């Protein structure tokens, strides 16, 4: 699904080169739930942004299926992100002026092929799958944190992407909602998605098929 090959990422800070990621080689597969862990500053956010084609490597290649995407233009990367990658964040990033189904529909507005009716039907179906069929017309402020995160997951699934990238998706949730969100992500991996979660939370390990640890810019797979 995603193959990182000899990936390096460095920045220049105060005239000094800082190596964030060093010679990373790893294959992420479909139907798997991955948990990426590591201390603050270890490179987790840089890695997930690279997996989401938001950052380019300083060296190395990123293959999505058989396509090397590292050297594509920003417009080409944006097109791939829209079709193949769904993002879920700790802070939800819902539009407070839109209700639940309108927030889920947001990715569909750049799709000129489907009608507004089809987009609404897609949004309602996804909210139903998230157990929010009675909350479609509620605004973010009227929803709990767990409900807002489920709306965010539904939005990430609007174009049925093959890859789900989640950055601390349960960081602001209570244990009950945390469990619910992780169960949803696990179910998505079983249905064929490649689910990659960055987290500090040890509870994520219980759902992961593979646990990866970043330390000093290097990525290693560790045993559960």
C-alpha positions in Angstrom: 0.0 0.0 0.0 2.6 2.6 1.1 6.3 1.8 0.8 8.9 4.2 2.3 12.3 3.6 0.8 15.5 5.1 2.2 13.6 8.1 3.5 15.5 11.0 5.1 14.1 14.4 6.2 16.2 17.3 7.4 15.7 21.0 8.1 18.1 23.9 8.6 17.5 25.6 11.9 19.7 28.5 13.0 22.1 27.7 10.2 22.4 24.1 11.5 21.2 21.0 9.8 18.7 19.0 11.9 18.0 15.4 10.8 14.4 14.5 11.7 14.0 11.2 9.9 16.9 8.9 9.0 17.0 6.1 6.4 13.5 4.9 7.0 12.4 1.7 5.1 9.0 0.3 5.8 5.9 -1.1 4.0 2.4 -0.3 5.2 -0.2 -2.8 4.0 -3.9 -2.8 3.6 -6.1 -4.6 6.1 -3.7 -3.6 8.9 -3.9 -1.3 11.9 -0.6 0.4 12.6 0.3 2.3 15.8 3.2 4.7 15.6 4.6 5.7 19.0 7.6 7.7 20.3 8.6 10.6 22.5 7.7 14.2 21.6 10.1 15.5 19.0 11.0 12.0 17.8 9.6 12.7 14.3 6.1 11.2 14.5 4.3 14.2 13.1 6.9 14.6 10.3 6.4 11.0 9.4 2.6 11.1 9.3 2.7 14.3 7.2 5.0 12.6 4.8 2.7 9.6 4.6 -0.1 12.0 3.9 1.9 13.7 1.1 1.9 17.0 3.0 5.7 16.9 3.2 8.3 15.7 0.8 11.4 13.7 1.8 14.9 15.3 1.6 16.0 11.9 0.2 14.3 8.7 -0.7 11.1 7.5 -2.4 7.5 7.0 -1.3 5.6 4.5 -3.3 1.8 4.4 -3.2 1.0 1.0 -4.8 3.5 1.1 -7.7 3.6 4.9 -8.1 6.6 6.9 -6.8 4.7 9.9 -5.4 7.8 11.7 -3.8 8.5 13.7 -7.0 5.0 14.5 -8.1 3.8 18.1 -8.3 1.7 19.6 -5.5 -1.4 19.5 -7.6 -0.8 15.8 -8.3 -0.3 15.1 -4.7 -3.4 17.0 -3.7 -5.4 14.9 -6.2 -4.1 11.7 -4.6 -4.8 12.9 -1.1 -8.4 13.7 -2.0 -9.0 10.2 -3.5 -6.7 7.9 -1.5 -6.1 9.4 2.0 -8.4 10.3 4.8 -7.1 12.4 7.7 -8.4 12.3 11.3 -7.0 14.7 13.9 -7.2 15.2 17.7 -8.8 18.6 17.4 -11.6 17.4 15.0 -11.4 20.6 12.8 -15.1 20.7 12.2 -16.6 23.9 10.8 -18.7 25.4 13.7 -21.1 27.0 11.2 -22.0 23.7 9.5 -24.1 20.9 11.0 -22.9 17.3 11.1 -23.9 16.2 7.6 -22.7 19.4 6.0 -19.3 18.9 7.7 -19.1 15.3 6.3 -20.0 16.7 2.8 -17.2 19.2 2.7 -14.7 16.9 0.8 -17.4 16.4 -1.8 -17.7 20.1 -2.8 -14.7 19.8 -5.1 -16.3 16.7 -6.8 -18.2 18.0 -9.8 -19.3 14.6 -11.0 -21.9 13.8 -8.3 -25.0 15.8 -7.6 -25.8 17.6 -4.3 -28.5 14.9 -3.6 -25.9 12.1 -4.0 -23.5 14.0 -1.7 -26.1 14.3 0.9 -27.0 10.7 0.7 -23.4 9.7 1.1 -23.0 12.0 4.1 -26.2 10.5 5.8 -25.0 7.0 5.1 -21.6 7.6 6.7 -23.2 9.2 9.7 -25.5 6.2 10.1 -22.4 3.9 10.0 -20.9 6.0 12.8 -24.1 5.6 14.9 -25.1 9.3 14.4 -28.2 8.9 12.4 -30.1 11.1 14.8 -27.5 13.8 15.0 -27.2 14.8 11.3 -28.6 18.3 11.9 -26.7 19.1 15.1 -23.9 21.6 15.1 -20.4 20.8 16.6 -21.1 22.7 19.8 -24.2 20.5 20.3 -22.2 17.3 20.0 -19.9 15.5 22.6 -16.2 15.1 21.9 -16.7 11.5 20.9 -19.6 12.4 18.5 -17.5 15.2 16.9 -14.6 12.7 16.3 -17.1 10.3 14.7 -18.2 13.1 12.4 -14.6 13.8 11.6 -14.0 10.1 10.8 -17.1 10.1 8.5 -15.8 13.2 6.7 -12.4 11.4 6.2 -14.3 8.5 4.6 -16.3 10.6 2.2 -14.3 9.5 -0.9 -13.8 6.0 0.4 -10.0 6.3 0.7 -7.8 3.3 1.1 -5.6 4.9 3.7 -6.7 6.4 7.0 -4.1 8.6 8.9 -5.0 9.5 12.4 -2.9 11.8 14.5 -3.7 11.4 18.3 -7.4 10.8 17.4 -8.4 10.0 21.0 -6.1 12.5 22.8 -9.0 14.7 24.0 -11.5 11.9 24.7 -12.7 10.1 27.8 -12.0 6.4 28.1 -15.4 5.3 26.9 -15.3 7.4 23.7 -11.7 6.5 23.2 -12.6 2.8 23.1 -15.5 3.6 20.7 -13.2 5.5 18.3 -10.5 2.8 18.3 -13.0 0.1 17.7 -14.3 2.1 14.6 -10.7 2.4 13.3 -10.1 -1.3 13.9 -13.2 -2.2 12.0 -12.1 0.0 9.1 -8.8 -1.9 8.9 -10.6 -5.2 8.9 -12.7 -4.0 6.0 -9.5 -3.4 3.9 -8.3 0.0 4.9 -4.7 0.7 5.8 -5.1 2.5 9.2 -2.1 4.3 10.7 -2.5 5.9 14.1 0.1 8.2 15.8 -0.4 8.2 19.5 1.1 8.5 23.0 -1.6 6.3 24.4 -0.7 2.7 25.3 -4.4 1.7 24.8 -3.9 1.9 21.1 -1.5 -1.0 21.2 -4.4 -3.3 22.1 -6.0 -2.6 18.7 -2.8 -2.5 16.5 -1.7 -5.3 14.3 1.8 -3.7 14.1 3.4 -1.4 16.6 6.1 1.0 15.4 8.4 3.1 17.5 10.3 6.2 16.4 13.5 7.1 18.3 16.0 9.7 17.2 14.5 9.7 13.7 14.7 6.0 13.1 11.6 3.7 12.8 11.5 0.2 14.3 8.8 -2.4 14.5 8.4 -3.7 18.1 6.6 -6.8 19.4 3.2 -6.4 21.1 
